Amino acid sequence: MNTLLRMLKGLHPDVDFETCETLIDDKILDSFDIITLVADINSEFDVTIPAEEIIPENFNSARALYALIERLSNED
C-alpha cells in the first residue's frame, strides 16, 4: 500500500490519499492520471489492469485501487 500511496502522491502531492474516497467523483484523478497509474502499477506490481476494470469504483480511493491490485495479482 505504501508504494501505491507514493505513486499517487507523485501525481497530486496536495491530496490526502489515505482518507479520500472520491478521487474520480471529485475529478481529482483525470484520464492522464489513470493512464499513468495503470502503467506504473504494471511496472511496480507486475499486474495488468484490463480495460473492463478501469471503472470509477476501482479508482475512487487508494484502498479500492489497492484491493484491485491484490485481486488481480491473486488471479495469476
Protein Blocks (a to p, Z undefined) as FASTA:
>chain_A
ZZmmmmmmmmmmmbcfklmcclmmnomacfklmmmmmmmmmmmnopacdfklmcfklmmp
mklmmmmmmmmmmmZZ
